[in-house]
């Protein structure tokens, strides 16, 4: 499945002012190009794979996408890659030690002895995200663009939601659906209570994971605010299923993501892709 939006005129005329954001996962790829002169998303695509691929197959798909969209022949002022996988772990900064990176992942992710493990810091929140990036993807992007920035999707998503959160006294739940993956973020008074990422196949799977998580944190489905975001609209099956069991349910609309002329793009793009720029 592919969703696409392009403004070729801007791409041709503003190459020195373009920023590229790419999100890479085993279930799909997405990218967007921002014209910093006009603060406008001028090109975007969201591609979901029919089945889960391995990193080598993903690289092949990424190369095809980049060449088909002319990205390999475009100059960018900045390139950001967002790695989406479940090989990560959030650690309080006070407990973080860089020489202990494998130990933070060994209990909740299957890692190999030769896996490259790195980390991101969530600015202003004393949280460090340790994770395994797609090294083959990074190598390809470096060959193509030279120096670039890469992050994990949990880093961008949690940072964005913490920045957006209004500081409510009661916990608020954010459920992000993206290419058959569910990210659950729970925040209370500007503090992260929980972040978890898992896969799902049906609306029932999605609801099960969401309700189970809320039950574990003793969150009342009648009183707790629950925001849905990502690949969800009010008329979707996911929304309808959740609405049967959660009283205070609504679609999350970010306050700080605003791009001129980018309405079509922002309606279909993942929040992490936009906020990585």
C-alpha positions, 0 to 999 in steps of 0.5 A: 500500500502506498500513500503519496504527495509530491510538489515537483516544482519546490523540489527543483527550486529549493535543493539547498533548503531541503530536509529529508526525514526517512523512517525505516521499519521491517513492516514498511518505509516512509519519508517526507521532504521539508522545504525550510524556506516555506516551512512546507512538506513538499513530498512524502510517501508511506509504503507498507509491506505485504509481509514483514521483511528482514533488514536486507530486504528492507534495504532493497526496498529503500533503494528502489524507493529512493531511486524512484522518487529521485531522492538519490539525485537531490541535495539536502541540507539535512538528512534524518533517519528514524529506525523503527524496531522493538530492539530498544530499552529506555533507561533513567539517565541517572542509572545509565552507563555507556559501557553497559549498553547490552545489559539494558536490552538483554531481558526484553530484546533478542540481540546477537553478539555482533549487534551494534548498540547505540543510544539517544538521549531524550533532551530535558527528560533525563531518559536514555534510549538504548537500541540496535539500529539497522546498520546496513541502512545507515551504511547505505545512507552514509554512502549516499549523503555523507554525514546524517543524523539517525534516531530510534522511533521511540526517542522521537515519539516519546520526546514529542509527546512529552513536549506536547503533554499539558501536564494533567494530574491524571495519567494520559494514554497515547496509542500510536498505530503505524504499519501494524505496530502499536506504540503505547505511551503513558504520561502523567504530569510531564513524566513518562510512566510507560512506553512499549511497542508491539505488533498487532494484526486486527482491531481486536489485537490492538484493543487487547494490548491497550486494555491490558496495559491500562489494567496493569497500571490500574487505569480506569477505562471510564475516566482515563483520557486516551488519545489515538494517533498515527494510522487511525481516523474516527471512522476506522475499525480501530477507533470504533473498537476502542470506543466500545470500551473506552469512554474518554477517547479521541484522536490526538492532534499535535499543537506544534506540528504545522506545515504550510500547504502540507495538510494532505501530507500531515494527515497520512504521515506518522508523528515521528516522521514529522517531528524528526525534522 
